[in-house]
Amino acid sequence: MRATKNEFIEDHPEWIGHMDLIIMPPTAEEVLEEYPDAAGSEILRRADTQTHFGVTRAAIYMLSRRNGQSHRFAEMVAMQRPPRPNTDDVQMAGIPRVRDHAHAPYMRDVLARAKRQGFTPPADAIYHSGLARFTGDREAFVTPEMGRGYIRQLCERRGWGAEGDMEIAPREPERDPLDSAPPLAEDLVQRATATMVRQDPGLQKLSRAELRQRAIDKYGPSK
């Protein structure tokens, strides 16, 4: 006989305060919206898979993240896998490549924006949204050949810190991370200004030039 919610909480008190994850299990889109660094993760493809605990993999992942765990640890717990050797091949094994989810709505947008900036991502690359300075940033696409060495060098050059698989102390960047970034495409500027006005109607009093510059400052590198 299936346990009631009260019986479940009695047996698993760690879920107290997180009943929303049980009553309405999160979808892959909701996971990605709250934790963008889950982009490309297997957890998105198996979000609604039930575990023997009686909750979905996505619910377990979200609970772990809410408790302060890293993406990698939360994914390991949700997928019910033991820790594995810490090598490039192991770390990148099983993570969907660009070719594996090119038709997913969020990835279609990422690829379209990358191509508008003059870059066609390799089919075997992994898109790490946590490395993206803006959506579709070419520096956020990492191929197996580039590995974690590239990620470490990139973070160190930018002055970004990292925890988890790689421990990198933050510092001042060697140069502004956006210096080499292409300007925000005009269609993205227009879309951003419309979003900003919809969220804050008071912005309508700004001039077109002022509103445009605010959008560029907020959503991407300036020209």
C-alpha positions as CSV (number, residue, x, y, z in Angstrom):
1,M,0.0,0.0,0.0
2,R,1.3,3.4,-0.9
3,A,2.2,5.7,2.0
4,T,0.3,8.9,2.6
5,K,2.0,12.2,2.5
6,N,1.9,12.4,6.3
7,E,3.6,9.0,6.6
8,F,6.1,10.0,3.9
9,I,7.1,13.2,5.9
10,E,7.4,11.2,9.1
11,D,9.8,8.8,7.4
12,H,11.6,11.6,5.5
13,P,11.6,14.8,7.6
14,E,14.1,16.4,5.2
15,W,11.1,17.2,2.9
16,I,9.4,19.3,5.5
17,G,9.0,22.7,4.0
18,H,9.3,21.4,0.5
19,M,6.0,19.7,0.0
20,D,5.5,21.7,-3.2
21,L,8.1,19.4,-4.8
22,I,6.0,16.4,-3.9
23,I,2.5,17.7,-4.6
24,M,3.5,19.4,-7.9
25,P,6.8,17.7,-9.1
26,P,8.9,20.2,-11.0
27,T,9.2,20.0,-14.8
28,A,12.5,20.1,-16.7
29,E,11.6,23.7,-17.7
30,E,11.1,24.7,-14.1
31,V,14.4,23.1,-13.0
32,L,16.2,25.0,-15.8
33,E,14.5,28.3,-15.0
34,E,15.6,28.1,-11.3
35,Y,19.0,26.5,-11.9
36,P,20.4,27.5,-15.3
37,D,23.6,25.6,-14.6
38,A,21.6,22.4,-15.1
39,A,21.5,23.1,-18.9
40,G,22.6,20.0,-20.7
41,S,22.2,17.7,-17.7
42,E,20.6,14.3,-17.9
43,I,18.3,15.4,-15.1
44,L,16.3,17.5,-17.6
45,R,15.6,14.4,-19.8
46,R,14.5,12.3,-16.8
47,A,12.9,15.0,-14.7
48,D,9.6,13.1,-14.3
49,T,11.1,9.7,-13.7
50,Q,9.9,8.2,-10.4
51,T,12.4,6.9,-7.9
52,H,11.9,4.1,-5.4
53,F,11.5,6.9,-2.8
54,G,8.2,7.8,-4.4
55,V,9.3,11.2,-5.7
56,T,10.7,12.3,-9.1
57,R,14.3,12.8,-9.9
58,A,13.7,16.5,-10.5
59,A,12.1,16.8,-7.0
60,I,15.2,15.2,-5.4
61,Y,17.5,17.5,-7.5
62,M,15.6,20.6,-6.5
63,L,15.6,19.6,-2.8
64,S,19.4,19.2,-2.9
65,R,19.9,22.5,-4.7
66,R,17.7,24.3,-2.1
67,N,19.8,22.8,0.6
68,G,22.9,24.4,-0.9
69,Q,24.4,21.5,-2.9
70,S,26.2,22.0,-6.1
71,H,24.7,21.0,-9.5
72,R,27.1,18.0,-9.8
73,F,26.2,16.7,-6.3
74,A,22.5,17.2,-6.7
75,E,22.6,15.4,-10.0
76,M,24.4,12.5,-8.5
77,V,21.9,12.2,-5.7
78,A,18.9,12.6,-8.1
79,M,20.2,10.0,-10.5
80,Q,21.2,7.7,-7.6
81,R,24.7,7.2,-8.7
82,P,27.8,6.8,-6.5
83,P,30.8,9.2,-6.9
84,R,33.0,8.5,-9.8
85,P,36.7,9.1,-10.6
86,N,37.4,12.8,-11.2
87,T,38.7,12.8,-14.8
88,D,37.7,14.8,-17.8
89,D,36.2,11.7,-19.5
90,V,34.2,10.8,-16.5
91,Q,33.0,14.3,-15.8
92,M,31.8,14.8,-19.3
93,A,30.4,11.3,-19.9
94,G,26.6,11.1,-20.2
95,I,26.1,14.9,-20.5
96,P,24.1,15.7,-23.6
97,R,26.0,17.4,-26.4
98,V,24.6,20.2,-28.6
99,R,23.5,17.5,-31.1
100,D,21.5,15.7,-28.5
101,H,19.2,18.5,-27.5
102,A,19.5,20.9,-30.5
103,H,15.7,20.8,-30.9
104,A,14.8,21.6,-27.3
105,P,13.3,25.1,-27.1
106,Y,15.9,26.6,-24.8
107,M,18.8,25.2,-26.9
108,R,17.3,26.4,-30.1
109,D,17.4,29.9,-28.6
110,V,21.0,29.4,-27.5
111,L,22.1,28.2,-30.9
112,A,20.2,30.9,-32.7
113,R,21.9,33.6,-30.6
114,A,25.3,32.1,-31.0
115,K,24.9,32.0,-34.8
116,R,23.8,35.6,-34.9
117,Q,27.1,36.4,-33.3
118,G,28.9,34.6,-36.1
119,F,29.6,31.3,-34.2
120,T,28.4,27.8,-35.0
121,P,28.9,25.6,-32.0
122,P,30.4,22.1,-32.6
123,A,27.9,19.3,-32.5
124,D,29.9,17.5,-29.7
125,A,30.2,20.6,-27.5
126,I,28.5,20.9,-24.1
127,Y,26.9,24.3,-23.4
128,H,27.7,25.4,-19.9
129,S,25.3,28.2,-19.2
130,G,27.3,29.1,-16.0
131,L,30.2,30.2,-18.2
132,A,28.0,32.3,-20.5
133,R,28.4,36.1,-20.2
134,F,25.3,36.3,-22.3
135,T,23.0,33.7,-23.9
136,G,24.8,31.9,-26.7
137,D,28.3,33.0,-25.6
138,R,30.8,31.1,-27.7
139,E,33.1,30.7,-24.7
140,A,30.4,28.7,-22.9
141,F,30.6,25.8,-25.4
142,V,33.2,23.2,-24.3
143,T,34.2,20.2,-26.4
144,P,35.7,17.0,-24.9
145,E,39.1,18.0,-26.3
146,M,39.0,21.4,-24.5
147,G,38.0,19.7,-21.2
148,R,38.2,21.2,-17.7
149,G,41.6,22.6,-18.5
150,Y,39.9,25.1,-20.8
151,I,37.2,25.9,-18.1
152,R,39.9,26.5,-15.5
153,Q,41.9,28.8,-17.8
154,L,38.7,30.7,-18.8
155,C,37.7,31.3,-15.1
156,E,41.2,32.3,-14.1
157,R,41.4,34.8,-17.0
158,R,38.1,36.2,-16.1
159,G,38.8,36.2,-12.4
160,W,35.8,34.0,-11.7
161,G,35.8,31.7,-8.7
162,A,34.5,28.1,-8.8
163,E,33.6,25.5,-6.3
164,G,32.8,21.8,-6.6
165,D,34.7,19.8,-9.3
166,M,37.2,22.6,-9.6
167,E,38.3,24.9,-6.8
168,I,39.3,28.3,-8.2
169,A,39.7,31.4,-6.0
170,P,38.1,34.5,-7.4
171,R,40.3,37.6,-8.1
172,E,40.3,40.7,-10.3
173,P,40.1,39.6,-14.0
174,E,43.1,40.0,-16.3
175,R,40.7,42.1,-18.5
176,D,37.0,43.0,-18.6
177,P,35.3,39.7,-19.5
178,L,33.0,41.6,-21.9
179,D,35.8,43.3,-23.8
180,S,35.9,40.7,-26.5
181,A,32.2,40.0,-26.5
182,P,30.2,40.9,-29.6
183,P,27.6,43.6,-29.4
184,L,24.0,42.6,-28.5
185,A,22.1,41.9,-31.7
186,E,19.5,44.5,-32.5
187,D,16.6,42.1,-32.4
188,L,17.6,41.1,-28.9
189,V,17.8,44.7,-27.9
190,Q,14.3,45.3,-29.1
191,R,13.0,42.2,-27.4
192,A,14.7,43.2,-24.1
193,T,13.3,46.7,-24.2
194,A,9.8,45.3,-24.7
195,T,10.3,43.0,-21.7
196,M,11.6,45.8,-19.5
197,V,8.6,48.0,-20.3
198,R,6.2,45.2,-19.7
199,Q,7.8,44.5,-16.3
200,D,8.0,48.2,-15.4
201,P,5.6,50.4,-17.3
202,G,7.2,53.5,-15.7
203,L,10.1,53.1,-18.1
204,Q,7.8,54.4,-20.9
205,K,8.7,57.9,-19.9
206,L,12.3,57.3,-21.0
207,S,13.5,58.3,-24.4
208,R,14.0,55.5,-27.0
209,A,17.8,56.0,-26.7
210,E,17.8,55.8,-22.9
211,L,15.6,52.7,-22.9
212,R,17.8,51.0,-25.5
213,Q,21.0,51.7,-23.5
214,R,19.4,50.3,-20.4
215,A,18.5,47.1,-22.2
216,I,22.1,46.8,-23.6
217,D,23.6,47.4,-20.1
218,K,21.3,44.8,-18.5
219,Y,21.3,42.0,-21.0
220,G,24.6,42.2,-22.9
221,P,27.8,43.9,-23.7
222,S,27.5,47.4,-25.2
223,K,28.6,48.3,-28.7
